[in-house]
């Protein structure tokens, strides 16, 4: 027989099943630095997995949480209602239809990060067990899930060291000269495959929607991140910026915030000109 592969994600603490069954049930709503602010992510995850016939298991400690469905017809429409430990919830399998496999993995991983003790590995169906004082998720390793695993370091940058960071922003080198990506606490929230970017940017208090997508202004946050970095970032910027980069031509430098003295000190006596318009920087010399 074929042994099925699963992605295992585990974190500290046992899942309070009441929060799963409660719409809007979250303890993180007032913390803009957390990813899971909406109390809907786990519900959408369950709905997505059941709707798409993806096999999964959830363990709260060593106990497996029993998740089943009941069908009910209301006004000639059939609903599949999710039941947890035999109790009906208000969650149906038609919820979260815009979610994708990447969002499911992101949801579970963000929860694990928020709770601490986060780890992930590949498991097999003959070894799906829970662990005392931990919450464990197993999700069948379908091709879409495998793709996320294969590109993990693009979706999550927790293993990378920033060139610079403060309480609001972190800047990472985009060494592969990759595309423009924004992150929130290490989790990708925005990507533009058509724009090449000199850096990767982490916006720690970014405004996101329920799909964990960025709702702010990319140009403003990138500009703000670049105004007060360290010498290393400034030197890298000056030595590598080209017309091909978003920061070189597409970034709006008109946002109201002065560049820090680090720029002036790093530039020294050299003059710099924005590509294609030498008057651009000379007119604004006092802000650099």
SVG drawing of the C-alpha trace seen along z (x, -y; Angstrom):
<svg xmlns="http://www.w3.org/2000/svg" viewBox="-37 -72 71 74">
<polyline fill="none" stroke="black" stroke-width="0.4" points="0.0,0.0 1.1,-3.6 2.2,-5.4 0.7,-8.9 3.0,-11.9 1.8,-14.7 3.1,-18.0 3.4,-18.2 3.2,-21.6 3.5,-21.7 3.6,-24.4 3.6,-24.9 0.3,-24.8 -2.9,-22.9 -5.5,-24.2 -8.6,-25.5 -11.3,-24.0 -13.8,-26.7 -11.9,-29.2 -12.1,-27.0 -15.9,-26.8 -16.4,-30.5 -16.7,-32.8 -14.4,-35.8 -12.8,-33.7 -9.3,-35.1 -7.1,-36.4 -5.0,-38.5 -7.4,-41.0 -5.8,-44.0 -2.2,-43.2 -1.2,-44.7 2.1,-42.9 0.4,-39.4 -0.6,-37.8 -3.7,-36.0 -5.9,-38.9 -9.3,-37.8 -10.3,-34.6 -11.4,-33.2 -8.2,-31.6 -8.5,-28.2 -12.2,-28.0 -11.3,-28.8 -8.5,-26.2 -10.9,-23.5 -13.5,-24.5 -10.8,-24.5 -9.4,-21.1 -12.8,-19.4 -14.1,-21.0 -11.1,-19.9 -11.0,-16.4 -7.6,-17.0 -6.9,-14.5 -5.8,-16.1 -5.6,-15.5 -5.5,-17.9 -4.2,-16.9 -4.7,-18.9 -2.0,-17.4 -2.1,-13.6 -5.9,-13.7 -7.1,-13.8 -9.8,-16.3 -12.7,-14.7 -13.9,-16.8 -16.9,-15.6 -19.6,-17.2 -23.4,-17.1 -25.6,-18.0 -28.6,-20.2 -31.0,-21.6 -32.2,-25.2 -34.5,-26.8 -33.6,-24.1 -29.9,-24.7 -27.7,-21.9 -25.1,-23.0 -22.3,-20.9 -21.8,-22.0 -18.6,-21.3 -18.9,-19.5 -16.1,-19.5 -16.1,-16.7 -19.8,-16.0 -20.9,-19.5 -22.2,-21.5 -20.5,-24.8 -21.6,-27.7 -18.9,-27.0 -19.8,-25.5 -17.5,-24.1 -18.4,-26.9 -16.4,-29.4 -13.1,-30.9 -13.5,-30.1 -10.8,-32.6 -8.2,-30.8 -5.4,-28.9 -3.1,-26.1 -0.4,-28.7 -2.8,-30.6 -3.6,-27.4 0.0,-26.6 0.6,-30.3 -2.3,-30.3 -1.0,-27.2 2.6,-28.3 1.7,-31.8 -0.3,-30.3 2.7,-28.2 5.0,-31.2 2.6,-33.2 2.4,-30.4 6.1,-29.5 7.8,-26.1 7.1,-26.1 8.4,-23.2 7.6,-21.5 8.6,-18.2 7.3,-15.6 5.4,-12.7 3.9,-9.5 0.4,-8.1 1.8,-5.3 3.1,-7.8 0.4,-10.5 0.4,-11.1 0.0,-14.0 2.5,-15.3 1.7,-16.3 1.3,-20.0 1.5,-20.8 -0.9,-21.3 -0.1,-19.3 -1.5,-19.6 -1.0,-17.0 -2.0,-17.9 -1.9,-15.5 1.1,-16.5 -0.7,-17.2 1.2,-18.8 0.0,-22.4 1.2,-21.9 4.5,-20.4 5.0,-23.6 4.8,-25.7 7.3,-23.5 9.7,-23.7 9.6,-27.5 9.4,-27.9 12.2,-30.5 10.4,-32.8 7.1,-32.7 8.8,-32.9 12.0,-34.7 12.5,-33.7 15.7,-31.9 17.3,-35.0 19.3,-37.7 18.2,-41.3 20.8,-43.8 19.1,-46.3 15.9,-46.5 14.1,-48.6 10.8,-48.3 8.8,-49.0 10.8,-47.7 13.5,-45.2 15.4,-45.2 16.9,-42.0 19.1,-41.8 17.3,-40.3 20.4,-38.5 18.9,-36.5 17.8,-39.9 14.3,-38.5 11.0,-40.3 9.4,-42.8 8.1,-41.1 6.7,-42.5 6.5,-40.6 4.8,-40.9 6.9,-39.5 8.6,-37.2 5.5,-36.1 4.9,-37.2 1.9,-39.5 2.5,-41.0 4.4,-40.1 4.7,-41.8 6.3,-39.4 6.7,-42.2 9.0,-44.4 12.6,-43.6 13.6,-44.7 16.9,-45.5 15.7,-44.5 13.1,-42.4 11.1,-44.4 9.4,-43.3 6.7,-45.7 6.1,-44.6 2.8,-46.4 1.5,-46.1 -2.3,-46.5 -3.6,-43.2 -7.0,-41.8 -8.5,-38.5 -6.6,-36.8 -3.4,-38.0 -2.9,-40.3 -1.2,-43.8 -3.7,-46.7 -1.2,-49.6 0.9,-51.6 4.0,-49.6 5.7,-52.8 5.2,-54.6 6.3,-51.7 9.4,-51.0 10.3,-54.7 9.9,-54.9 12.0,-51.7 14.8,-53.3 14.9,-56.6 16.8,-55.6 18.8,-52.4 22.4,-51.6 25.5,-52.2 25.4,-48.7 22.0,-49.2 22.9,-52.6 26.2,-51.4 24.5,-48.4 21.8,-50.6 24.2,-53.1 26.5,-50.3 23.7,-48.2 20.8,-50.3 19.8,-50.3 17.0,-51.4 15.8,-47.8 15.0,-48.0 11.7,-49.2 13.7,-51.4 15.5,-52.9 12.6,-54.1 9.2,-53.1 9.5,-54.1 7.8,-57.3 10.3,-59.5 7.7,-62.2 6.4,-60.8 7.0,-63.2 9.9,-62.0 13.5,-63.2 16.4,-60.8 18.6,-60.2 22.2,-61.5 23.4,-58.0 22.8,-58.6 24.8,-61.8 27.7,-60.2 27.8,-57.2 27.7,-59.2 30.4,-61.6 31.5,-64.1 30.1,-62.2 27.1,-63.5 24.4,-61.1 21.8,-61.6 18.6,-59.7 18.8,-57.8 17.6,-59.8 17.2,-63.1 20.3,-64.6 18.4,-67.5 16.2,-65.2 18.7,-64.8 20.5,-68.1 17.2,-69.9 16.7,-67.8 20.2,-67.7 19.2,-69.1 17.1,-66.0 19.9,-63.5"/>
</svg>
